């Protein structure tokens, strides 16, 4: 842990993380579209038994049904609950779901279905964005295992790591040309790649405490990446 003097420096530099990759492919497969959410249809009253087909529409009257509150992002995007995600298949699933539930396709339907389509589309967008990025995917996977990293939490980062982050931020603040920016960006990208590989192994070993530690480091680097993007924007 750092002493009392170093911690305020981290806040001055904006190093305290404020927010906020895997090779085995997952089954983000569009063919697996059966749902098991079987409430009685709000429109025609039919029910009883699993919903066949895509699981979003009543099999009798084809009315759009409300979102399944028991479904997590991995289930919605038809992926195994794992850190390793095939992002190409994930994108295909996202496009497929939006073709089914996007509000543009319900402009001539009932107000109830319009409201449901808005909710479905929002959930699909959230799930896609969460699972696409390694950091948000890892944090979400931890959350499903009952572990969260509160915003702005100092997860007992070692002094050497925090000094490394401070050094990168100092260099970023002093960078005056594109070459210097690219060098910093390359370093940060390499660090994130290394951490992503490490957290993937931690999840494979069900070592959630290790995954939590690595994801916290990834949040620090994500904070630096956001600063790089902002510095690239002309004033």
Buried (B, 14 or more C-beta within 10 A) or exposed (E): EBEEEEBEBBEEBEBBBEEBBBEEBBEBBEEEBEBEBBEEBBBEEEEEEEBEEBBBBBBEEEBBBBBBEEBBBBBBBBBEEBBBBBBEBBBBBBEBBBEBBBBEBBEEBEEBBBBBBBBBBEBBBBBBEBBBBBBBBBBBBBEEEEBEBEEEEEBEBEEEEBEBBBEBBEBBEEBEEEEEBEEBBEBBEEBBEEBBBBBBBBBBEEBBEBBBBBBBBBBBBBBBBBBBEEBEEEE
